[in-house]
């Protein structure tokens, strides 16, 4: 609940205060221009990187591999695009940060560690279901995200 309060109340209040202060220091026209430029540049960068990630997803899928890493990149690029078209200083900074591949690698490792911990403690379960060629459905619970062959 506290995180939602921070996300939907405190962050917009901080963004508004920063934009007002920026408007005082550099002027309203310059502030509005900066908002438009970061939105356009950010959307353009996100589009270019998103298309590159889409190609990587298609290549890995065609090779028969699960494109987990490129899909995580795609989600972060989508978040970056949404943040960059949202007016604000903090959201723009985080949005541009999400477009940096080195930051995405670090963030993906952190997310994977968090998900693995949640799976190990049982706070979340991952169910994998597949149909075999003979029409029977197989389902198993995955305990370790790195080794899907283990069953509970």
Buried (B, 14 or more C-beta within 10 A) or exposed (E): EEEEEEEEEEBBEBBEEBBEEBBEEEEEEEBEEBBEEBBEEBBEBBEEBBEBBBEBBEEBEEEEEEBEBBBBBBBBBBBBBBBBBBBBBBBBEBBBBBBBEEBBEEBBEEEBEEEBEBBEEEEEEBEEEEEEEEEEEEEBEBBEBEEEEEEE
